[in-house]
Amino acid sequence: MARNNHWDPDDQKQYQHVHDSEVDRGQDERAAERIAAATVNKQRTREGRTLRQEQERRDQGKDNKKG
């Protein structure tokens, strides 16, 4: 299973589900890993849960406090 320190348990579960589904569909292991990781990361981006998005929110909060 891919390890990502920023993924929560639900992300890990989604990764494993997508990975296993891709392997069942005939993808090789490396392709299944890439597809699963991309799927989880895409979902995290849609939900605003990437490190970059979190940093931008923190930075915006700092800017709002200054003015």
ZIDAFEN-V990407 format. One line per field, one symbol per residue. psi: psi as a letter, one per 20 degrees, with the letter a starting at -180 (. if undefined). burial: 1 if it has 24 or more other C-alpha atoms within 12 Angstrom, else 0. A space follows every 50 residues. Layout:
# ZIDAFEN-V990407
psi: ???
burial: ???
This chain:
# ZIDAFEN-V990407
psi: qqpoiiprhhggggggggghghghijqrghghggggghgghgghghikkr gghggggghhhghhhh.
burial: 01000000001101110110000000000001101110111001000000 00000000000000000
